[in-house]
Amino acid sequence: MPKIKPSKRYSSWNGNWSFLRDLEVICAVIVERKTTGAAQRLGISQPAVSRAIAKIETRLGRTLFHREAGRLVPTADALSFYERSCHIFDALEELERPASNEVSQRLVVLSPPTLSHLFLGREVAAFVNEHPEITLSLDIVTLQELPSAISEGRGHVGIIDGDFLHSGVVVEPFLDTTAVCLLPEAHALSTKRKITAADLDGVAFVGINRRHSLSSKLDKIFNEARTTPRYVIETDAAMLAVDFVREGLGVTVLNPFPLLLGERTGLVARPFEPKIPFRANFVVPANEPTSAPARKFIDFVKTRRARTVARIAVTV
């Protein structure tokens, strides 16, 4: 995928808004050819138009209009201002139009595989239906690759549910969750309302690879509880861990988002204590403003957060 060309963060214009009004007066007089007509167009009095022209000419040090038989005849300087101003006012008029009339825009969303398959598919489909003016590309990247990809301009916005540090991106919180224990349906612990670290002593356990931050958190919890689960298999893919639990290899402790959005047949989910907090974040580049399509996407997904929370709720 080609690299997204970064846009300028700001213009070189110094914010002289009064100059826009000067241009508006000049253009009104040229179009109407009389100060009376220009006054009606601008919503001010005829003397106010005459005074404005005089002040503009003094400020610019140029003659913009010749007075001939009660009419104002524009000079070459005035006509030059008029021609260049037309582009400005056309652009301002375009900005005033409703967003639904905007030309097609492009949005690249990056996400790890699990989030893409279990969560973003539904969200992206709903967003595209509501915003047909935006051409969206959902690209799958690894959890480790995503922050760098956003920083380098390979995507406009990402969503991530893991811990990371990267100076090239800014995160915006989306969803806070706490760990759950997943068990096979017929497991002896499935009748408990919650699962504690002590409950897992000697229990067959499906572990998450040591490179994952969750693994070190669980090691600390088990050590403090003097608990030793019986690790039967490890994986760095959360969806595989769920499959192993469903097949009866053991139990596991994982972030319920987005795993509980998937198929729960054969599984039981219980709150795990002590609590392990997780946070899913939107990720945008730090070195340029968030694009308008990316902002629309973030806001849209946030409006649907309540239904996401309801879908991953653990019931006992």
Buried (B, 14 or more C-beta within 10 A) or exposed (E): EEEBEEEEEEEEEEEEEEBEEBBBBBBBBBEBEBBEBBBBBBEBEBEBBBEBBEEBBEEBEEEBBEEEEEEBEBBEBBEEBBEEBEEEEEEEEEEEEEEEEBEEBEBBBBBBBBBBBBBBBBBBEEBBEEBEEBEBEBBBBEBEBBBBBBBEBBBBBBBBBBEBEBEBBBBEEBBEBBBBBBBBEEBEBBEBEEBBBEBBBEBBBBBBEEEBEBBEBBEEBBEEBEBEBEEEBBBBBBBBBBBBBBEEBBBBBBBBBBBBBBEBEBBBBBBBBEEBEBBBBBBBBEEEEBBBBBBBBBEBBBEEEEEBBEBBEBEE
